[in-house]
């Protein structure tokens, strides 16, 4: 019995360690983005929530990062970032993409704004689009807000400033990825949707975070400790 207990704990620990943050960028400068393996096309780096962030103001302004080694688990994951509004949400028309990975004939992940000033977390999986939409927002120009989208066994979820703002019960994830993901504009060959907002503190995790795992204050990388704390907390509660 003791051996079985120890084996169970060891397997659980291995599972916990595998849940981690796979990418983090403060988006502080072009030099830092390029050091992290990214490419900067136009745009500029200006003050955001934590230090500088990237703003796209013209057609073609965008940051590209390779997907490889950043998205390691397609079945579930989390994308979160800070946005400093360049306009009131009430004035938004059309789509504005703070985060996107998509190319024709691939699946997709979008974290974006849309008509009427709503925010969206969107997944394309096997040619089907799944959306988690917020109610119309009342965010104002110059305000800082945290946006996060998760997908996985608990469905598709959109969090705004740490609170659940929209969800869909589908637990489908992307199956075929594009080669890059984009920040603050659309994917190539059509980065024609500059947001005029500042994006900083982008992080990607290989598991579906819960609300209390989202990073709303410290801009530094977190890695696995958030998932570990939550899970061990549940274990202690059970025991």
ABEGO torsion letter per residue (X at the ends): XAAAAAAAAAAAAAAAAABBBABBBAGABAAAAAAAGBBBBEEBBBBBABEBBBBBABBGBBBBBBABGABABAABEBBBBBBBBABBAAABBEBBBABBBBBBGBBBBBBBBBBGGBBBBBBBBGGBBBBBBBBBBABBBGBBBBBBBBBEAAEBBBBBGGBBABBBABABBBABBBABBBBGBBBOABBABBAGBBBBGBBBBABBBBAAABBAABABBAEAAAAAAAAAAAAAAAX
